[in-house]
Amino acid sequence: LHSQPITPLPWLCTMEPAIDMLVSQFKTFAGKDGSSSTLSREEFRSLVISQLPTFVKNSSDPGVIDQLMGSLDENNDGELTFPEFWQLIGKLASKHGGFSQ
């Protein structure tokens, strides 16, 4: 038995567009202050409130945003890079999917 390689069917791909959307949204919100490579606290707050309102509880509370940003900002520079932001996406996806943390 020889197995044929799986050829993806472009119209069935849903993960690639989802990743494209995450990257696009990050850049859109990050670019509000001119730099599309990092999220400031205010840009992060705006993204969380508008894009993750049910996944991040009490997202309109400034204390929640400060705590969340502090937990993600690995180098403590007050800005979130995409890899730092991606940690949040992973945590939210794990929680939403019922996977252990």
VMD Tcl script that builds the backbone (N, CA, C; Angstrom):
set m [mol new atoms 303]
animate dup $m
set s [atomselect $m all]
$s set {name element resname resid chain x y z} {
  {N N LEU 1 A 0.826 -1.190 0.000}
  {CA C LEU 1 A 0.000 0.000 0.000}
  {C C LEU 1 A 0.866 1.248 0.000}
  {N N HIS 2 A 0.652 2.092 -0.945}
  {CA C HIS 2 A 1.340 3.368 -1.016}
  {C C HIS 2 A 0.335 4.460 -0.681}
  {N N SER 3 A 0.695 5.272 0.267}
  {CA C SER 3 A -0.233 6.352 0.603}
  {C C SER 3 A 0.098 7.581 -0.223}
  {N N GLN 4 A -0.911 8.186 -0.701}
  {CA C GLN 4 A -0.762 9.410 -1.476}
  {C C GLN 4 A -0.614 10.589 -0.513}
  {N N PRO 5 A 0.229 11.554 -0.862}
  {CA C PRO 5 A 0.290 12.754 -0.007}
  {C C PRO 5 A -1.049 13.477 -0.038}
  {N N ILE 6 A -1.380 14.059 1.070}
  {CA C ILE 6 A -2.641 14.797 1.158}
  {C C ILE 6 A -2.447 16.166 0.531}
  {N N THR 7 A -3.257 16.458 -0.444}
  {CA C THR 7 A -3.208 17.756 -1.094}
  {C C THR 7 A -4.323 18.610 -0.510}
  {N N PRO 8 A -3.961 19.751 0.108}
  {CA C PRO 8 A -5.015 20.588 0.689}
  {C C PRO 8 A -5.895 21.202 -0.394}
  {N N LEU 9 A -7.151 21.277 -0.094}
  {CA C LEU 9 A -8.097 21.918 -0.992}
  {C C LEU 9 A -8.304 23.334 -0.472}
  {N N PRO 10 A -7.889 24.338 -1.253}
  {CA C PRO 10 A -7.913 25.730 -0.766}
  {C C PRO 10 A -9.242 26.167 -0.192}
  {N N TRP 11 A -10.357 25.716 -0.771}
  {CA C TRP 11 A -11.659 26.161 -0.280}
  {C C TRP 11 A -12.054 25.483 1.028}
  {N N LEU 12 A -11.295 24.463 1.454}
  {CA C LEU 12 A -11.586 23.806 2.722}
  {C C LEU 12 A -10.698 24.295 3.860}
  {N N CYS 13 A -9.644 25.020 3.519}
  {CA C CYS 13 A -8.714 25.505 4.545}
  {C C CYS 13 A -9.398 26.574 5.389}
  {N N THR 14 A -9.425 26.354 6.696}
  {CA C THR 14 A -9.997 27.363 7.585}
  {C C THR 14 A -8.968 27.867 8.586}
  {N N MET 15 A -7.929 27.094 8.858}
  {CA C MET 15 A -6.938 27.521 9.840}
  {C C MET 15 A -6.043 28.635 9.297}
  {N N GLU 16 A -5.655 28.539 8.036}
  {CA C GLU 16 A -4.800 29.573 7.468}
  {C C GLU 16 A -5.486 30.942 7.458}
  {N N PRO 17 A -6.746 31.030 7.023}
  {CA C PRO 17 A -7.418 32.332 7.101}
  {C C PRO 17 A -7.576 32.828 8.545}
  {N N ALA 18 A -7.744 31.903 9.487}
  {CA C ALA 18 A -7.860 32.311 10.891}
  {C C ALA 18 A -6.551 32.936 11.371}
  {N N ILE 19 A -5.433 32.344 10.990}
  {CA C ILE 19 A -4.121 32.907 11.369}
  {C C ILE 19 A -3.930 34.256 10.681}
  {N N ASP 20 A -4.285 34.331 9.391}
  {CA C ASP 20 A -4.194 35.606 8.672}
  {C C ASP 20 A -4.999 36.688 9.388}
  {N N MET 21 A -6.186 36.327 9.858}
  {CA C MET 21 A -7.053 37.290 10.541}
  {C C MET 21 A -6.417 37.768 11.849}
  {N N LEU 22 A -5.849 36.846 12.621}
  {CA C LEU 22 A -5.192 37.223 13.878}
  {C C LEU 22 A -4.038 38.178 13.625}
  {N N VAL 23 A -3.220 37.875 12.631}
  {CA C VAL 23 A -2.082 38.740 12.298}
  {C C VAL 23 A -2.578 40.098 11.821}
  {N N SER 24 A -3.579 40.087 10.952}
  {CA C SER 24 A -4.127 41.330 10.423}
  {C C SER 24 A -4.709 42.213 11.526}
  {N N GLN 25 A -5.480 41.606 12.425}
  {CA C GLN 25 A -6.067 42.371 13.522}
  {C C GLN 25 A -4.991 42.936 14.443}
  {N N PHE 26 A -3.964 42.138 14.736}
  {CA C PHE 26 A -2.861 42.626 15.560}
  {C C PHE 26 A -2.245 43.868 14.910}
  {N N LYS 27 A -1.919 43.772 13.622}
  {CA C LYS 27 A -1.281 44.891 12.927}
  {C C LYS 27 A -2.192 46.112 12.857}
  {N N THR 28 A -3.485 45.885 12.645}
  {CA C THR 28 A -4.435 46.996 12.587}
  {C C THR 28 A -4.476 47.748 13.912}
  {N N PHE 29 A -4.624 47.022 15.000}
  {CA C PHE 29 A -4.694 47.675 16.309}
  {C C PHE 29 A -3.346 48.247 16.722}
  {N N ALA 30 A -2.263 47.527 16.429}
  {CA C ALA 30 A -0.928 48.007 16.786}
  {C C ALA 30 A -0.565 49.265 16.004}
  {N N GLY 31 A -1.071 49.386 14.791}
  {CA C GLY 31 A -0.730 50.522 13.947}
  {C C GLY 31 A -1.439 51.811 14.274}
  {N N LYS 32 A -2.325 51.784 15.251}
  {CA C LYS 32 A -3.083 52.994 15.582}
  {C C LYS 32 A -2.185 54.123 16.088}
  {N N ASP 33 A -1.020 53.791 16.655}
  {CA C ASP 33 A -0.103 54.837 17.109}
  {C C ASP 33 A 1.068 55.008 16.148}
  {N N GLY 34 A 0.985 54.385 14.988}
  {CA C GLY 34 A 2.027 54.542 13.982}
  {C C GLY 34 A 2.924 53.330 13.803}
  {N N SER 35 A 3.129 52.515 14.842}
  {CA C SER 35 A 3.968 51.320 14.755}
  {C C SER 35 A 3.077 50.087 14.757}
  {N N SER 36 A 3.158 49.288 13.694}
  {CA C SER 36 A 2.304 48.103 13.623}
  {C C SER 36 A 2.991 46.859 14.164}
  {N N SER 37 A 4.135 47.029 14.844}
  {CA C SER 37 A 4.856 45.859 15.342}
  {C C SER 37 A 4.620 45.589 16.827}
  {N N THR 38 A 4.050 46.544 17.554}
  {CA C THR 38 A 3.765 46.327 18.973}
  {C C THR 38 A 2.439 46.978 19.360}
  {N N LEU 39 A 1.823 46.396 20.384}
  {CA C LEU 39 A 0.599 46.963 20.947}
  {C C LEU 39 A 0.940 47.748 22.204}
  {N N SER 40 A 0.540 49.003 22.244}
  {CA C SER 40 A 0.644 49.774 23.485}
  {C C SER 40 A -0.476 49.311 24.409}
  {N N ARG 41 A -0.465 49.772 25.640}
  {CA C ARG 41 A -1.522 49.404 26.578}
  {C C ARG 41 A -2.886 49.791 26.027}
  {N N GLU 42 A -2.995 51.001 25.491}
  {CA C GLU 42 A -4.277 51.480 24.970}
  {C C GLU 42 A -4.717 50.684 23.742}
  {N N GLU 43 A -3.782 50.363 22.858}
  {CA C GLU 43 A -4.115 49.558 21.679}
  {C C GLU 43 A -4.556 48.153 22.104}
  {N N PHE 44 A -3.853 47.597 23.091}
  {CA C PHE 44 A -4.202 46.273 23.609}
  {C C PHE 44 A -5.603 46.299 24.215}
  {N N ARG 45 A -5.889 47.324 25.013}
  {CA C ARG 45 A -7.213 47.471 25.630}
  {C C ARG 45 A -8.292 47.535 24.554}
  {N N SER 46 A -8.069 48.327 23.527}
  {CA C SER 46 A -9.025 48.479 22.442}
  {C C SER 46 A -9.240 47.157 21.713}
  {N N LEU 47 A -8.182 46.415 21.447}
  {CA C LEU 47 A -8.285 45.119 20.778}
  {C C LEU 47 A -9.076 44.137 21.628}
  {N N VAL 48 A -8.743 44.046 22.905}
  {CA C VAL 48 A -9.417 43.082 23.789}
  {C C VAL 48 A -10.901 43.399 23.907}
  {N N ILE 49 A -11.229 44.663 24.118}
  {CA C ILE 49 A -12.639 45.055 24.283}
  {C C ILE 49 A -13.437 44.793 23.017}
  {N N SER 50 A -12.874 45.118 21.862}
  {CA C SER 50 A -13.659 44.993 20.626}
  {C C SER 50 A -13.597 43.602 19.997}
  {N N GLN 51 A -12.505 42.875 20.192}
  {CA C GLN 51 A -12.345 41.595 19.506}
  {C C GLN 51 A -12.493 40.369 20.411}
  {N N LEU 52 A -12.331 40.541 21.715}
  {CA C LEU 52 A -12.390 39.400 22.642}
  {C C LEU 52 A -13.326 39.677 23.827}
  {N N PRO 53 A -14.491 40.265 23.578}
  {CA C PRO 53 A -15.341 40.708 24.688}
  {C C PRO 53 A -15.899 39.587 25.563}
  {N N THR 54 A -16.114 38.403 25.008}
  {CA C THR 54 A -16.648 37.316 25.827}
  {C C THR 54 A -15.561 36.356 26.307}
  {N N PHE 55 A -14.415 36.357 25.644}
  {CA C PHE 55 A -13.329 35.461 26.050}
  {C C PHE 55 A -12.508 36.045 27.196}
  {N N VAL 56 A -12.460 37.381 27.302}
  {CA C VAL 56 A -11.745 38.041 28.404}
  {C C VAL 56 A -12.803 38.688 29.291}
  {N N LYS 57 A -13.029 38.077 30.444}
  {CA C LYS 57 A -14.049 38.573 31.370}
  {C C LYS 57 A -13.650 39.943 31.927}
  {N N ASN 58 A -14.626 40.826 32.067}
  {CA C ASN 58 A -14.426 42.168 32.621}
  {C C ASN 58 A -13.371 42.964 31.856}
  {N N SER 59 A -13.367 42.799 30.518}
  {CA C SER 59 A -12.334 43.441 29.703}
  {C C SER 59 A -12.385 44.965 29.736}
  {N N SER 60 A -13.512 45.534 30.122}
  {CA C SER 60 A -13.592 46.997 30.196}
  {C C SER 60 A -12.995 47.545 31.494}
  {N N ASP 61 A -12.637 46.682 32.423}
  {CA C ASP 61 A -12.018 47.091 33.687}
  {C C ASP 61 A -10.524 47.355 33.457}
  {N N PRO 62 A -10.059 48.602 33.682}
  {CA C PRO 62 A -8.643 48.915 33.463}
  {C C PRO 62 A -7.689 48.018 34.266}
  {N N GLY 63 A -8.110 47.602 35.457}
  {CA C GLY 63 A -7.274 46.714 36.267}
  {C C GLY 63 A -7.076 45.357 35.624}
  {N N VAL 64 A -8.124 44.861 34.974}
  {CA C VAL 64 A -8.034 43.575 34.274}
  {C C VAL 64 A -7.046 43.696 33.115}
  {N N ILE 65 A -7.145 44.780 32.363}
  {CA C ILE 65 A -6.239 44.999 31.225}
  {C C ILE 65 A -4.802 45.129 31.720}
  {N N ASP 66 A -4.583 45.898 32.790}
  {CA C ASP 66 A -3.227 46.062 33.332}
  {C C ASP 66 A -2.647 44.722 33.778}
  {N N GLN 67 A -3.442 43.933 34.476}
  {CA C GLN 67 A -2.975 42.637 34.959}
  {C C GLN 67 A -2.675 41.702 33.790}
  {N N LEU 68 A -3.561 41.677 32.824}
  {CA C LEU 68 A -3.383 40.811 31.664}
  {C C LEU 68 A -2.154 41.224 30.862}
  {N N MET 69 A -2.020 42.509 30.629}
  {CA C MET 69 A -0.861 42.984 29.865}
  {C C MET 69 A 0.427 42.688 30.612}
  {N N GLY 70 A 0.432 42.900 31.918}
  {CA C GLY 70 A 1.619 42.614 32.721}
  {C C GLY 70 A 2.012 41.153 32.666}
  {N N SER 71 A 1.030 40.265 32.585}
  {CA C SER 71 A 1.331 38.836 32.535}
  {C C SER 71 A 1.887 38.411 31.180}
  {N N LEU 72 A 1.618 39.191 30.141}
  {CA C LEU 72 A 2.073 38.858 28.790}
  {C C LEU 72 A 3.367 39.565 28.395}
  {N N ASP 73 A 3.609 40.738 28.958}
  {CA C ASP 73 A 4.753 41.589 28.585}
  {C C ASP 73 A 6.038 41.037 29.206}
  {N N GLU 74 A 6.663 40.075 28.523}
  {CA C GLU 74 A 7.817 39.355 29.064}
  {C C GLU 74 A 9.014 40.251 29.353}
  {N N ASN 75 A 9.260 41.251 28.525}
  {CA C ASN 75 A 10.429 42.114 28.741}
  {C C ASN 75 A 10.080 43.402 29.486}
  {N N ASN 76 A 8.839 43.510 29.933}
  {CA C ASN 76 A 8.376 44.644 30.743}
  {C C ASN 76 A 8.673 46.003 30.104}
  {N N ASP 77 A 8.459 46.099 28.793}
  {CA C ASP 77 A 8.692 47.375 28.123}
  {C C ASP 77 A 7.411 48.180 27.909}
  {N N GLY 78 A 6.287 47.666 28.402}
  {CA C GLY 78 A 5.019 48.377 28.261}
  {C C GLY 78 A 4.379 48.219 26.895}
  {N N GLU 79 A 4.911 47.351 26.071}
  {CA C GLU 79 A 4.394 47.082 24.739}
  {C C GLU 79 A 4.310 45.572 24.560}
  {N N LEU 80 A 3.383 45.117 23.736}
  {CA C LEU 80 A 3.274 43.697 23.433}
  {C C LEU 80 A 3.681 43.437 21.996}
  {N N THR 81 A 4.660 42.560 21.813}
  {CA C THR 81 A 5.026 42.089 20.489}
  {C C THR 81 A 4.010 41.017 20.084}
  {N N PHE 82 A 4.042 40.602 18.829}
  {CA C PHE 82 A 3.118 39.563 18.410}
  {C C PHE 82 A 3.349 38.262 19.175}
  {N N PRO 83 A 4.605 37.809 19.376}
  {CA C PRO 83 A 4.791 36.585 20.169}
  {C C PRO 83 A 4.260 36.712 21.603}
  {N N GLU 84 A 4.391 37.893 22.203}
  {CA C GLU 84 A 3.841 38.092 23.546}
  {C C GLU 84 A 2.311 38.020 23.497}
  {N N PHE 85 A 1.716 38.664 22.504}
  {CA C PHE 85 A 0.268 38.646 22.329}
  {C C PHE 85 A -0.233 37.228 22.039}
  {N N TRP 86 A 0.545 36.474 21.277}
  {CA C TRP 86 A 0.150 35.112 20.893}
  {C C TRP 86 A -0.063 34.219 22.116}
  {N N GLN 87 A 0.646 34.502 23.215}
  {CA C GLN 87 A 0.435 33.742 24.452}
  {C C GLN 87 A -1.026 33.839 24.891}
  {N N LEU 88 A -1.599 35.024 24.788}
  {CA C LEU 88 A -2.997 35.221 25.169}
  {C C LEU 88 A -3.909 34.385 24.287}
  {N N ILE 89 A -3.652 34.388 22.981}
  {CA C ILE 89 A -4.476 33.612 22.061}
  {C C ILE 89 A -4.407 32.131 22.430}
  {N N GLY 90 A -3.214 31.641 22.724}
  {CA C GLY 90 A -3.055 30.242 23.122}
  {C C GLY 90 A -3.808 29.911 24.396}
  {N N LYS 91 A -3.715 30.791 25.383}
  {CA C LYS 91 A -4.424 30.560 26.646}
  {C C LYS 91 A -5.932 30.578 26.454}
  {N N LEU 92 A -6.418 31.550 25.680}
  {CA C LEU 92 A -7.856 31.643 25.458}
  {C C LEU 92 A -8.370 30.444 24.652}
  {N N ALA 93 A -7.605 30.022 23.653}
  {CA C ALA 93 A -8.010 28.879 22.838}
  {C C ALA 93 A -8.021 27.597 23.689}
  {N N SER 94 A -7.015 27.433 24.547}
  {CA C SER 94 A -6.973 26.258 25.415}
  {C C SER 94 A -8.162 26.231 26.354}
  {N N LYS 95 A -8.455 27.358 26.956}
  {CA C LYS 95 A -9.590 27.444 27.872}
  {C C LYS 95 A -10.899 27.198 27.138}
  {N N HIS 96 A -11.053 27.848 25.992}
  {CA C HIS 96 A -12.282 27.704 25.215}
  {C C HIS 96 A -12.474 26.268 24.724}
  {N N GLY 97 A -11.374 25.597 24.388}
  {CA C GLY 97 A -11.454 24.242 23.878}
  {C C GLY 97 A -11.539 23.173 24.969}
  {N N GLY 98 A -11.428 23.592 26.225}
  {CA C GLY 98 A -11.508 22.647 27.318}
  {C C GLY 98 A -10.223 21.857 27.548}
  {N N PHE 99 A -9.099 22.394 27.050}
  {CA C PHE 99 A -7.818 21.723 27.252}
  {C C PHE 99 A -7.219 22.163 28.564}
  {N N SER 100 A -6.463 21.283 29.191}
  {CA C SER 100 A -5.852 21.633 30.480}
  {C C SER 100 A -4.761 22.659 30.257}
  {N N GLN 101 A -4.573 23.500 31.247}
  {CA C GLN 101 A -3.580 24.574 31.144}
  {C C GLN 101 A -2.259 24.136 31.712}
}
mol reanalyze $m
mol bondsrecalc $m
mol representation Tube
mol addrep $m
